[in-house]
Every structure is written in C-alpha cells, then in structure tokens.
Amino acid sequence: MKVVVVGAGIAGLTAATELAAHGADVQVIEARDRVGGRMHGIEVAPGHWVDAGAAYLGQRHTALRELLSRAGLTTVATAMAGDSRFSLETSGARSSAGRLPPLSAVALGEMFDLLDGVTRAVRTDAPWLTPDAERLDRMTAAQWAQENFRHTDAHRFFPLFLGEMMAADPADVSVLHMGFYLRSGGGLNYLNAFEGGAQESRVQGGAHQLCETLAAELGDRVRTGHPVRAVIQDGTGVTVRSESGQWPADAVVIALPPVLADRIEYAPGLPVSRSGARTAPGCAVKLHLVYPAPLWREHGLSGWSVSADGPLLSTVDDSPSDGGPGVLTGFVTGAEARLFASLSADEQRSAAVAQATRLFPELPKPLAFHATDWVNEAYSRGCYAALFGPGDWVAQGPSLVSPHGRVHWAGTETSTAFFGLMEGAVRSGQRAAEEIFTQH
Ligand SMILES: Cc1cc2nc3c(=O)[nH]c(=O)nc-3n(C[C@H](O)[C@H](O)[C@H](O)COP(=O)(O)OP(=O)(O)OC[C@H]3O[C@@H](n4cnc5c(N)ncnc54)[C@H](O)[C@@H]3O)c2cc1C
C-alpha cells in the first residue's frame, strides 16, 4: 500500500514510521527545508543547542517518552531550585519562594477554583457534547473572566496564566477551548507544574533531535522543500501535488495544523473546513538570553520569573545540563507576541535585554540573544497550538478526525489527549497510521 504523509512534524514522522514498520510504501512531503515543524533546535553557543520550539514533557507523556527512548535520547530535569522573581506591580521586581505570585491569595484561589470548575465540566473525548457546550463555545475566555472574577489581582494574573499555558490571548479562545485544553493536558495542576507535572523535564540537547532521528531512519522517503498545494481523489486513488511534484497513493495523512490544512485544495472538497474565521494561529515568540554560566543560581534564584509587562512575560532556566553557558528562555505570548513580532531585530533585542536587566539587576548583560518568531512562521500557524475561537468546537469538532475518503488527519490538534503538546502529536500519528491499516 502506498501512503503519502504531508508534513514532517512529529505527528507526520510518527505516522510514517508506524506505516513503514508495518510494510507500507511511505513518502513524507514537507514544505520547509528542515523536518520537525514546531520542534526546532538552535545552537546558542558552539556545541550547545536549545529548544526554540517545544521543550518540556512530563511522566504522563508516555508515547513521546517511548519514542525518545527508542531514539536513544535522554531527558534532564527542568532546573527550578531557588527563588522566583515577580514583576507584577509598578514597584518593580521582587523575589519570592515558590512559584505562586505575590498577589492576593483570595483572588488567586477564586481564579483557580473557577478555572477548575470549567475544566472539569468539559468532555475531552467530544468537547461539543459538554453540557452547555454552545454557550461555552460562544463566549471568549476574556468575557468569561470579566463576568466571573471579582478581584483585581485575578484579572491581572489570568492573561499571564493563559499566555504561559496556551500562548493565548484570552480574547482569542472560547471558554470551551480553554477548559478542553487544560483538561486534555492533564488538568490545571498537572499542566501548570514543573516537578511532577508537564514541565518536569526536557530533552538533553533538544527535542528536535527526535524528529531528526526519525527522519534519518526514514531516509529518502522524506522529501523537504515541497509545500503541498492540492490533494485530488478519484475512483482509483489519491494524488498529492506540490508546485514541483506529484505523488500518487492509496491513502494520505495530512499532519498539519488545521489553519494550514485548510490552505490545501481538496477535490472533492471538504464537507466541513478544518478551521473557522476565529481560529487563531497562536502567538508565541521564544527568546534565549545567553550568559557565561547560569549566574542567577549564585544569587539563590531559579531563573523563573513572571512579569505583567512584556515583552518577557515569563523566563525559565534552560541552561545545558552538561556545563557551558547559562541560558534564560523568555516567553513572549498572546497579544504581547503580536506586538513584539512587529518590531525590528534591534528593537526586539533592546526591549528584551532592558527587561532582563530590570528583572535580574544582579546579572551582567547577556553575551548573546536569539529570538524565534513563531507568529510570522508561514508553516506553523499554531503556536504552541491552534487556538479554537468562538464557535470552532461546535462547528469543526465533530469532523476533526473523520477521514475524508482516502484522506486521514493527524497533528496535535486532532488529539483529544494532550492536545497542543508533543504527546498529542505523537498519539495522533499513531492513530492515523492505525486507521489506514484498518480502513484500506
Ligand atoms: C514556541 C513553542 C513552544 C512549545 N512548547 C511545548 C512544550 O514545551 N511541550 C510540548 O509538548 N509542546 C510544546 N509546543 C507544541 C509542540 O511543538 C506541538 O504540539 C508539536 O510539535 C506539533 O507537532 P505536529 O506534527 O502536530 O505539527 P507541526 O510540528 O506543526 O508539523 C507540521 C509540519 O507540516 C509542514 N507543513 C505545513 N504546511 C505544509 C504544506 N502545505 N505542505 C507540506 N508540509 C507542510 C510544516 O512545515 C511542519 O513541518 C510548543 C510549540 C511552540 C511553537
């Protein structure tokens, strides 16, 4: 059986690996000149690589862990020892033990209780069948917060929390999507935690190595530099077309974020589009500030920070575990990311370095600065993952994984477990491969 997989992110590569292992004749067609999609590594100092895309994983990410172990890759604990730094008020940055911000405990308690209530109510297997789904799908998370939070501190912290969890501006996502995302990822506590949670560890040397290993194993079955434009089915098979080639097959896996899957022309056409007018591509810019060593540790600091003002809404210590430079990763998310992405490279650098100096006055200026702008990446319209806006789950949800004839769907956005994460992408690739073997 001939199968074409469109997209060499972790979902497409997983599907292709499973298909090839069970005897299918597989071709993977990738638009970029590299594999990995939203898993991407950059070299911040000679021999030292960091994750410019996905980085963190937890114990519950079993399918991903299994692939990492087969690829001979190991994980390291995310460094969190030491005090956190918060800059949430005009009075400037201050240190505090633990990760909870120095805001009203009553406000934060109420915010987390309300979020937990919405999260527990959502059906992850079929969010559109959640009791009261239509109302929850119509309302944005921003409107919900406006109606429900009584304390100023909850209003202040909520956008930062959602930015950190989902790279979402609360105005971009429906309440149904917010609840779904949080529950699908293991619930509020798991998703938000480092030790014992979804951010517990990262891959030694960078998560992108997993995609590179899978692609190397697939060899010349992976073709890069071919943006797919059309998928044509007739009575005998299906053909995938780019501007420079075409690949006939018995079945196709489209392993792309929904917004990009919709840009492909399908004949016959899709009965329901994969995204809606309000599906947001997500907004994240990831920054890396490189120091001679993790100097913040000498000051009893973890490198973890949260700020109300951008660009750096949070930072975390992503220094290589085998010595070498200190690396602070900065996250610019939500509305702040759109603003930041519109600045020139020089403006980005000076805004980020100035804020790092305000946050950590005890540190020298960084030796180097890297910005990875996912907002303007043409082939990643979903960062961290697609943000389902008002109406999306009710309109698109029921058909998100339904095959369209010989066309099957993969990608983290098609996974009801760990949606938006590497784990969801791996599971989606496995599901699509299994579907093809049972249906063709
Ligand atoms: C900044 C950032 C931080 C993140 N942090 C984490 C994290 O800490 N932990 C975690 O688990 N997840 C994280 N994620 C999410 C994670 O990266 C994704 O869930 C996962 O990598 C998605 O994989 P995928 O294969 O579904 O999609 P993608 O990686 O997007 O793969 C799709 C592929 O299709 C290609 N493509 C697009 N259009 C076409 C076309 N027309 N023709 C051919 N090919 C095409 C793309 O180039 C890409 O290679 C993060 C993402 C980002 C951006």
The ligand as a Tripos MOL2 file, in Angstrom:
@<TRIPOS>MOLECULE
LIG
   53    58     1     0     0
SMALL
NO_CHARGES

@<TRIPOS>ATOM
      1 C1          7.3550   28.0450   20.9870 C.3       1 LIG1
      2 C2          6.6940   26.7180   21.2090 C.ar      1 LIG1
      3 C3          6.8090   26.0990   22.4340 C.ar      1 LIG1
      4 C4          6.1960   24.8560   22.6470 C.ar      1 LIG1
      5 N1          6.3940   24.2310   23.8470 N.ar      1 LIG1
      6 C5          5.9700   22.9580   24.0110 C.ar      1 LIG1
      7 C6          6.3920   22.2020   25.1410 C.ar      1 LIG1
      8 O1          7.1570   22.6850   25.9770 O.2       1 LIG1
      9 N2          5.9360   20.9240   25.2570 N.ar      1 LIG1
     10 C7          5.1310   20.3450   24.3130 C.ar      1 LIG1
     11 O2          4.7760   19.1670   24.4590 O.2       1 LIG1
     12 N3          4.7340   21.0440   23.2100 N.ar      1 LIG1
     13 C8          5.1400   22.3220   23.0390 C.ar      1 LIG1
     14 N4          4.8190   23.0200   21.8970 N.ar      1 LIG1
     15 C9          3.8580   22.4110   20.9660 C.3       1 LIG1
     16 C10         4.5120   21.3350   20.0890 C.3       1 LIG1
     17 O3          5.6070   21.9030   19.4200 O.3       1 LIG1
     18 C11         3.4880   20.8400   19.0640 C.3       1 LIG1
     19 O4          2.3630   20.3050   19.7240 O.3       1 LIG1
     20 C12         4.0170   19.7150   18.1560 C.3       1 LIG1
     21 O5          5.3530   19.8930   17.8020 O.3       1 LIG1
     22 C13         3.1110   19.6590   16.9170 C.3       1 LIG1
     23 O6          3.5660   18.6770   16.0170 O.3       1 LIG1
     24 P1          2.7350   18.4120   14.6780 P.3       1 LIG1
     25 O7          3.4880   17.3810   13.9470 O.co2     1 LIG1
     26 O8          1.3220   18.1740   15.0250 O.co2     1 LIG1
     27 O9          2.7440   19.7850   13.8840 O.3       1 LIG1
     28 P2          3.9710   20.6130   13.2470 P.3       1 LIG1
     29 O10         5.1830   20.4740   14.0920 O.co2     1 LIG1
     30 O11         3.4480   21.9850   13.0160 O.co2     1 LIG1
     31 O12         4.2440   19.8850   11.8660 O.3       1 LIG1
     32 C14         3.5880   20.2220   10.6830 C.3       1 LIG1
     33 C15         4.5910   20.1510    9.5500 C.3       1 LIG1
     34 O13         3.9090   20.3820    8.3140 O.3       1 LIG1
     35 C16         4.6900   21.2330    7.4960 C.3       1 LIG1
     36 N5          3.7840   21.8830    6.5470 N.ar      1 LIG1
     37 C17         2.9470   22.9250    6.7460 C.ar      1 LIG1
     38 N6          2.2380   23.1930    5.6200 N.ar      1 LIG1
     39 C18         2.6290   22.2960    4.6940 C.ar      1 LIG1
     40 C19         2.2680   22.0440    3.3420 C.ar      1 LIG1
     41 N7          1.3440   22.7600    2.7140 N.pl3     1 LIG1
     42 N8          2.9060   21.0400    2.6860 N.ar      1 LIG1
     43 C20         3.8430   20.2670    3.2700 C.ar      1 LIG1
     44 N9          4.2130   20.4660    4.5740 N.ar      1 LIG1
     45 C21         3.6200   21.4590    5.2760 C.ar      1 LIG1
     46 C22         5.3530   22.1690    8.4920 C.3       1 LIG1
     47 O14         6.4940   22.7770    7.9280 O.3       1 LIG1
     48 C23         5.6710   21.2200    9.6340 C.3       1 LIG1
     49 O15         6.9390   20.6130    9.4880 O.3       1 LIG1
     50 C24         5.4130   24.2490   21.6450 C.ar      1 LIG1
     51 C25         5.3010   24.8870   20.3960 C.ar      1 LIG1
     52 C26         5.9350   26.0940   20.1690 C.ar      1 LIG1
     53 C27         5.8410   26.7460   18.8350 C.3       1 LIG1
@<TRIPOS>BOND
     1     1     2 1
     2     2     3 ar
     3     2    52 ar
     4     3     4 ar
     5     4     5 ar
     6     4    50 ar
     7     5     6 ar
     8     6     7 ar
     9     6    13 1
    10     7     8 2
    11     7     9 ar
    12     9    10 ar
    13    10    11 2
    14    10    12 ar
    15    12    13 ar
    16    13    14 ar
    17    14    15 1
    18    14    50 ar
    19    15    16 1
    20    16    17 1
    21    16    18 1
    22    18    19 1
    23    18    20 1
    24    20    21 1
    25    20    22 1
    26    22    23 1
    27    23    24 1
    28    24    25 2
    29    24    26 1
    30    24    27 1
    31    27    28 1
    32    28    29 2
    33    28    30 1
    34    28    31 1
    35    31    32 1
    36    32    33 1
    37    33    34 1
    38    33    48 1
    39    34    35 1
    40    35    36 1
    41    35    46 1
    42    36    37 ar
    43    36    45 ar
    44    37    38 ar
    45    38    39 ar
    46    39    40 ar
    47    39    45 ar
    48    40    41 1
    49    40    42 ar
    50    42    43 ar
    51    43    44 ar
    52    44    45 ar
    53    46    47 1
    54    46    48 1
    55    48    49 1
    56    50    51 ar
    57    51    52 ar
    58    52    53 1
@<TRIPOS>SUBSTRUCTURE
     1 LIG1         1 GROUP 0 **** ****
